Amino acid sequence: MGKPTGFLEFSRQEPANLSVKERIRFYREFTVPLVGEEVSRQGARCMDCGIPFCQTGCPVNNIIPDWNDLVYRGRWKDALAVLHSTNNFPEITGRICPAPCEEACTLNINSEPVTIKNIEHSIIDRGWQEGWVQPQRPAHSTGRRVAIVGSGPAGLACAQQLARAGHAVTVFEKNDRPGGLLRYGIPDFKLEKHHIDRRIEQMVAEGVEFRLNQHVGADVPGRTLLDAHDAVVVAGGSEHPRDLRAPGRELAGVHFAMEFLPQQNRRVAGDAVPEETAISAAGRNVVVIGGGDTGSDCVGTSIRQGARSVTQIELLPRPPDKVDSLVTWPDWPLRLRTSTSQQEGVVREWGVSTQAFLGSDGRVSGLRAARVTWRSDGTGSPTVHEVPGSEFELKAELVLLALGYLHPVQEGLLRELGVALDGRGNVAATDAAYRTSVDKVFAAGDMRRGQSLVVWAIREGRQAARAVDEFLMGSSNLPR
C-alpha cells in the first residue's frame, strides 16, 4: 500500500496527451508523462484495502501494492525489481494493456482507481533511463536446446525465462524483425518499436538466438526442429481472421485489418511498400467494421494517412456510458470506452449489420447496411434481428475488416506436427502442463488460448517456460 490517507488527500491524475491537431501529424507516441513526484503521489493513493483485487485482475499477477508503495517512498529501483519479478516486458503492458487491474482496484468503486498502468510504465521507463535494466545471464548451462516458434509476446517471454534458466534457446520468426504482433500489428503511435529493439538486445546478451525470415512449417520443416531440439514451443498468434461473407466481398479495397496495419508499421520503420500491393486511406472515405482494439488502430492509422472520413461500425449495441460498480466490481465491466484514436475524429455506429459491399469496375465504393436489435431467443442467448426499413448506405473507397480472429493458421506447422486441436481450432494443451498431444511439443499464447491480450500472452509464455523447464530438468525454479 502507499500512504494510509493518500487516497483521501490526492486525486487521480493521468498523464496528458498532445492535442489531436498535433499528434495526427506523426506516428510517434504522444503521451506527456508525469514527473517523479507526480507519480509518487499517485502511488500514495494505493490504500490499505486488505485484499488486493488489482492483483487478481492482472493476468501476470503483478504485485501492484508493493511497487505502488515503493514508488511512493522513492525506492524506484526496488520497485523495478518487484515489477520485473512477474512481468518481462512492463514497458509494453504499461502502454497497451487495457488495465484490468484498474477495473479491479478497490478505489474503482468510486470510479477513481489508482493509476496503476501509468505507474507501471513510469517505473520501467526510469529503469531504462537509469541503466538499471541489464542482461541476466544464466549462472550455468544445462546443455538442453529449446526451439520457440514465434517472437510475439508469448514467444519472447518464454524465450527469456528459459534462457535465464540456462537452456540454449533459439527463436524462429517468419518476419524480417522480431516482435510478432507487437512489431507489425500495433501502431507506432501506441508502441514505438525501440521498446522491442532494446529488449531483443537484452535477450541476445542473455544467450537467446533469433533466426529471422524463417517460416517454420513452410520454409523450415517443423520436424527438423523436433529432431534438433529437446523441446519445441509453438507460440505463434491466432492469425486466421474472421471474414465477412457478404455480396461484393471480392471487390478491391476491402481488406483485413492485418493487411493494412503492418504496411504502415513498415513505412515507419523505413521500409518500402510495393506500390502494387500498397493500401492507403489517403483521400478516401474509410469504413472500419469492428469496434475493438484492432478497429481502433485502423481508425488512428487511417486518420494519420489523410482519410477524407472514417466511420467505425459495430454489430453489438452501444454499451452504457457508466456501470454500477457495486454490481460489476471487481470484474471487467461492459461500458463505453473511447480510445485516443477514436477521439481523433471518427463516426461510431452501433447495432449495424453489413448487408453488401457496393462498387463498380471491380472496386468498392460503399456498403449497404441495416440497423439491428438484440433480443433474447428464450434460451438465454441474445440473437440479432434486423430493424425493418432501417437500411442505409455508406460511402467507402476503403473498407477494413477488424472482426477478430478464429484460431491459429492450421495449414503448415500444426498440420505437419499433427498436434491435436480443441473445439475452437486452437492447439490443445492445458494451462498447467502446456504440453500438446505430440511429445516434446508445447504451446503458449494465442495459439493455445485463442485471441487475447498481450498481458495474457506474457503470462502464457512465462508459465510455458516453467513447464518446459520441468520437462527437461525434472523440476524448476522459474516462477509461474
Buried (B, 14 or more C-beta within 10 A) or exposed (E): BBBEEBBEEBEBBEBEBBEEEEBBEEBEBBBEBBEEEBBBBBBBBBBEBEEBBBBEBBBBBBBBBBBBBBBBBEBBEBBBBBBBBBBBBBBBBBBBBBBBBBBBBBBBBEEEBBBBBBBBBBBBBBBBEEEBBEEBEBEEEBEBBBBBBBBBBBBBBBBBBBBBBBBBBBBBBBBEBBBBBBBBBBBBBBBBBEBBBEBBEBBBEBBBBBBEEBBBBEEBBBEEBBEEBBBBBBBBBBBBBBEBEBEBBEBEBBBBBBBBBBBBBBBBEEEEBEEEEEBBBEEBBBBBBBBBBBBBBBBBBBBBBEBBBBBBBBBBEEBEEEBEBEEBBBEEBEEEEEBBBBEBBBEBBBBBBBBBBBBEEEEBBBBBBBBBEBEEEEEEEEEEEEEEEBEEEBBBBBBBBBBBBBBBBBEBBBEBBEBEBEEEBBBBBEEEBBBBBBEBBBBBBBBBBBBBBBBBBBBBBBBBBBBBBBBBBEEBEBEE
